[in-house]
């Protein structure tokens, strides 16, 4: 099963985007009706089971409402949203042992773009490169997905950033990650804030200033 670009069901999206502590803290309004968070453990278990090395005795058994980062933009009149949410919970083994669990899920509309899990002190994610080779930078999948959502071909991105098409292909393939200047140019081409693109590219230490 392909990890990224799988379709998320409406129930899973509703559970991922239910953030009462964030949306309603300090507001004098009635909170939204609760959603069914029990759809998330089976979803996470299905994604984890797609990893060939995952021990299926371990299962996600409990989750809490997530903590979101939303990137919402209007590029050339086409409104698009990319959402990344961290969902805390618990995983249990078949022998009664349990560990804290946090899933980081990135999705645009109903398409999964990124999945990463932290179990205890171990960070897990899908393997894309052959054994012995470095994994592509996660910016690659996100850039590819955001360009697709906005209908920006490689040639147009190269033109708008004044870079070669081979550079854009390297970015999309995970063989290159943008420096702060290129991140600013990509942000302008995508119609997004520099800060949002800096976070996605791992340049969130103030280096884009």
Secondary structure, 3 states (H helix, E strand, C coil): CCCCCCECCHHHHHHHCCCHHHHCCCCCCCCCCCCCCHHHHHHHHHHHHCCCCCCCCCEEEEECCCEEEEEEEEECCEEEEEEEEEEEEEEECCCCCEEEEEEEEEEECCEEEEEEEEECCEEEECCCCCCCCCCCCCHHHHHHHHHHHHCCCHHHHHHHHCCCHHHHHHHHCCCCCCCHHHHHHHHHHHCCCHHHHHHHCCCCCCCCC
